[in-house]
Amino acid sequence: MKKYLLEIGTEELPAGQINEAQSTLKNSFEKELNQAGLSFSSIQTYSTPRRLAVIVEGLAERQETTSKKVKGPPVKDSFDEAGKPKPSATGFADKHGLRVDQLDKEDFGGREHLVANVTIEGKSAADVLGDLVPRVIGSLSFERPMRWGSSDMKFSRPIRWVVSLLDVDVVPIDLDGIKAGRQTQGHRILSPGTVEIVQVDEYIGALRSRNVIASPEERRQIILKQVQDLASAVGGKARLLSAPLLDEVVSLTEWPHAIIVSLSSDYLS
């Protein structure tokens, strides 16, 4: 079983759009993997103002090989009087990589048809991901998407980098000239610069070492505790910790740090 990491690195996303984008990313990934017949055990998504990410665990190494029957033209219309195949028969056989003598005949509602028994070899996980990831990214819709540079691609904010790793290997993806690799970015101010992700398991820790907490739920708990502790330290009680405001602050930060400020008494008189 394998692990896959996709990170979409952007300029700062609007805080009000991040939660929905993260949810859509997970749902779209699940849908595409299921439709592709590539099994997995779990999907976990992450987000910060500068990134949307997903980690798929327990991913099968390749699709299962499948077989199916394909109904062809009626037998009576497929051969001439001498029994020689007509274009309808040869064309049907060629379409499925078979010879006419490899086709079967089956009855459908009292009418005999040619049938192709087709074996579909399963693709590797890397090949499947290379096909479906651009569709997943394209499924992320925003209220006012934008284009940038000479690109025709639309997104909430310009995409600046993409990380695409299957265990330790880069899965090639080209988003209108943006090529996927293994380099992400640290905190814009506290730890600027690139961070190389060698393998999927390093992702969360590598970001944390560069002042980025990828999990919005972890940031939420940190903000709650810091604000409540600081308020208690000065004999106060934290207010306005309702969901909308807290959601916004969580989506505005990559490395939360609460502070207490004071105002001059002149302004409070």
C-alpha positions in Angstrom: 0.0 0.0 0.0 1.2 3.5 -0.8 0.7 7.1 0.4 0.1 10.0 -1.9 0.5 13.7 -1.1 -0.9 16.6 -3.1 -0.3 20.2 -2.0 -1.5 23.2 -4.0 0.6 26.2 -3.0 -1.0 29.5 -3.6 -0.8 33.2 -2.8 -2.9 34.0 0.3 -6.4 32.6 -0.1 -9.5 34.5 1.2 -10.2 33.1 4.7 -13.9 32.6 3.9 -13.2 30.3 1.0 -10.7 27.9 2.6 -13.1 25.5 4.6 -15.3 24.9 1.5 -12.3 24.4 -0.8 -10.8 21.8 1.7 -14.1 19.9 1.9 -14.5 19.9 -1.9 -10.9 18.7 -2.3 -11.6 15.7 -0.2 -14.9 14.9 -1.8 -13.6 15.2 -5.3 -10.6 13.0 -4.5 -12.8 10.3 -3.1 -15.1 10.4 -6.1 -12.2 10.3 -8.7 -10.4 7.4 -6.9 -13.6 5.4 -6.7 -14.5 6.0 -10.3 -11.0 5.0 -11.3 -11.2 1.8 -9.3 -8.1 2.6 -7.3 -8.7 1.5 -3.7 -7.6 3.5 -0.6 -8.1 3.3 3.1 -8.4 7.0 4.1 -8.1 10.6 2.9 -7.0 13.5 5.2 -7.1 17.1 4.1 -5.1 20.1 5.4 -5.2 23.8 4.7 -3.5 27.1 5.6 -3.8 30.6 3.9 -1.2 29.5 1.4 -2.0 25.9 0.7 -4.6 23.2 0.3 -3.3 19.6 0.8 -4.5 16.1 0.8 -2.9 12.8 2.0 -4.3 9.5 0.7 -3.3 6.5 2.8 -3.5 2.8 2.0 -3.5 3.5 -1.7 -3.4 0.4 -4.0 -0.3 0.1 -6.2 -2.4 -0.3 -9.3 -6.0 -0.7 -10.5 -7.4 -4.2 -10.6 -7.4 -5.9 -14.0 -11.0 -6.2 -15.1 -13.0 -8.1 -17.8 -16.2 -7.1 -19.6 -18.4 -8.1 -22.4 -19.1 -5.6 -25.2 -22.1 -6.1 -27.4 -21.5 -5.8 -31.1 -23.5 -5.8 -34.3 -26.1 -8.5 -35.2 -24.5 -11.6 -36.6 -26.7 -11.7 -39.6 -25.5 -8.2 -40.6 -21.8 -9.0 -40.0 -21.1 -11.6 -42.6 -21.8 -12.0 -46.3 -23.4 -15.1 -48.0 -19.9 -16.7 -48.2 -19.4 -16.2 -44.5 -16.8 -13.5 -45.1 -16.7 -10.8 -42.4 -18.3 -7.4 -43.4 -16.8 -4.1 -42.3 -19.2 -4.0 -39.3 -17.6 -7.2 -38.0 -13.9 -6.3 -38.7 -14.4 -2.8 -37.4 -15.9 -4.0 -34.2 -13.1 -6.5 -33.7 -10.3 -4.0 -34.5 -11.8 -1.5 -32.1 -11.2 -4.0 -29.3 -7.9 -5.3 -30.5 -9.2 -8.7 -31.5 -9.6 -10.7 -34.7 -13.1 -11.6 -35.9 -12.6 -15.3 -35.1 -11.9 -14.3 -31.5 -15.4 -12.7 -31.1 -18.1 -14.7 -29.4 -21.8 -14.9 -30.3 -24.6 -14.4 -27.8 -28.4 -14.1 -28.0 -29.9 -10.8 -26.9 -33.7 -10.7 -27.0 -33.9 -13.4 -29.6 -31.3 -11.8 -31.8 -27.7 -13.1 -32.1 -25.0 -10.5 -31.8 -21.2 -10.5 -31.9 -19.6 -10.1 -28.5 -16.1 -9.0 -27.6 -14.7 -10.3 -24.3 -12.3 -7.5 -23.3 -9.6 -7.6 -20.6 -8.7 -4.1 -19.3 -5.3 -4.1 -17.7 -5.1 -2.0 -14.5 -2.9 1.1 -14.6 -0.3 1.9 -12.0 -1.3 4.3 -9.2 1.1 6.9 -10.6 -0.5 6.8 -14.0 -4.0 7.0 -12.5 -3.1 10.0 -10.3 -1.4 11.8 -13.2 -4.7 11.7 -15.0 -7.1 12.5 -12.2 -5.3 15.1 -10.1 -5.7 17.9 -12.7 -9.5 17.1 -12.7 -9.6 17.3 -8.9 -7.9 20.7 -8.9 -10.2 21.9 -11.6 -13.2 20.9 -9.5 -12.3 23.5 -6.9 -14.7 26.3 -7.7 -14.6 29.8 -6.1 -17.0 32.7 -6.1 -14.6 35.0 -8.0 -11.8 33.0 -9.6 -8.9 34.8 -11.2 -6.4 34.3 -14.0 -2.8 35.4 -13.7 0.0 36.0 -16.1 -0.6 34.4 -19.5 -2.3 31.4 -18.0 -5.8 30.3 -19.0 -6.2 28.5 -15.7 -8.6 30.0 -13.1 -8.3 29.6 -9.3 -9.1 31.7 -6.2 -5.6 33.1 -6.1 -2.5 32.4 -8.3 -1.0 28.9 -7.8 2.7 29.1 -7.2 3.8 25.5 -6.6 2.4 22.0 -6.5 3.8 19.0 -4.5 2.8 15.6 -5.9 4.5 12.6 -4.1 3.6 8.9 -4.2 5.7 7.7 -1.2 9.1 9.1 -2.3 8.5 9.5 -6.0 7.2 12.7 -7.8 4.1 12.0 -9.8 4.4 14.3 -12.8 1.6 16.9 -13.2 1.6 20.0 -15.4 -1.0 22.6 -14.5 -0.8 25.0 -17.5 3.0 25.3 -17.1 3.2 24.7 -13.3 5.1 21.5 -12.9 4.7 19.4 -9.8 7.7 18.6 -7.6 8.7 18.0 -4.0 9.3 21.5 -2.8 6.9 23.4 -0.6 7.2 26.8 1.2 7.7 27.7 4.8 6.0 30.5 6.6 6.3 33.6 4.5 7.7 35.8 7.3 9.1 33.5 10.0 10.7 30.8 7.8 10.7 32.0 4.2 12.1 29.8 1.4 11.6 26.3 0.0 11.3 23.1 2.0 12.0 19.8 0.3 9.7 16.9 1.1 11.6 13.6 0.6 8.7 11.4 1.4 5.0 11.8 2.3 5.5 10.9 6.0 7.8 14.0 6.4 5.2 16.5 5.2 3.5 17.6 8.4 6.8 17.7 10.4 8.7 19.5 7.7 6.2 22.2 7.6 6.1 22.5 11.4 9.9 22.9 11.4 9.3 25.9 9.2 6.6 27.5 11.3 3.6 26.1 9.5 0.9 24.1 11.2 -0.9 22.3 8.4 -3.9 21.1 10.4 -6.6 23.8 10.8 -8.1 21.9 13.8 -4.7 22.0 15.6 -4.5 25.7 15.0 -8.0 26.2 16.3 -7.1 24.4 19.6 -3.9 26.5 19.9 -5.7 29.7 19.4 -8.5 28.8 21.9 -6.0 27.9 24.6 -3.7 30.9 24.1 -6.5 33.4 24.1 -8.2 31.8 27.2 -4.9 31.6 29.1 -3.9 35.2 28.4 -7.4 36.4 29.3 -7.3 34.5 32.6 -3.8 35.8 33.4 -5.1 39.4 33.5 -8.3 38.4 35.4 -10.5 38.6 32.3 -12.6 36.3 30.2 -12.2 35.7 26.5 -15.1 36.9 24.4 -16.1 36.6 20.8 -14.8 33.1 20.5 -17.8 32.1 18.5 -17.4 29.9 15.4 -17.5 32.5 12.6 -14.7 34.7 14.1 -12.7 31.7 15.2 -13.0 30.1 11.8 -11.7 33.3 10.2 -8.7 33.6 12.5 -7.8 29.9 11.9 -7.9 30.5 8.2 -5.8 33.7 8.5 -2.8 32.1 10.3 -0.2 29.4 9.7 1.5 29.8 13.0 -0.9 31.3 15.6 0.4 33.4 18.5 -2.0 35.3 20.7 -0.9 38.6 22.3 -2.4 41.1 24.8 -2.4 44.7 23.7 -3.2 47.8 25.7 -4.7 51.2 24.7 -3.7 54.5 26.1 -6.0 55.8 28.8 -6.4 59.0 26.7 -8.2 57.0 24.1 -10.4 55.2 26.6 -11.5 58.3 28.5 
